Amino acid sequence: MATVTEEFRYLAKELSELYQKRKELAKDIIFKEDKLRKLGLMLEFVDNLEEKLDDECDGSDGFQEQEV
C-alpha cells in the first residue's frame, strides 16, 4: 500500500502532465482557429471576386461596352 506522500507525488506528477497536455491543446486550438479564420477570409474574398467578375461579364455593372 502506498504511503500518503507517495500518492501525493504520483497525483502531483499526473496533474502536472495533464496541465502540460492542456497547454499544448490550447496552443493547437488557437492555431487552428486562426488558420480557419484566415481561410474563411480568403474564401469570402474569392467569392466576392467571382461575383464581381460574373457581374462584369454579364454587363450588369451598369456600364455597356461600346464597339469601335
Order of alpha helices (4+ residues) and beta strands (2+ residues): alpha
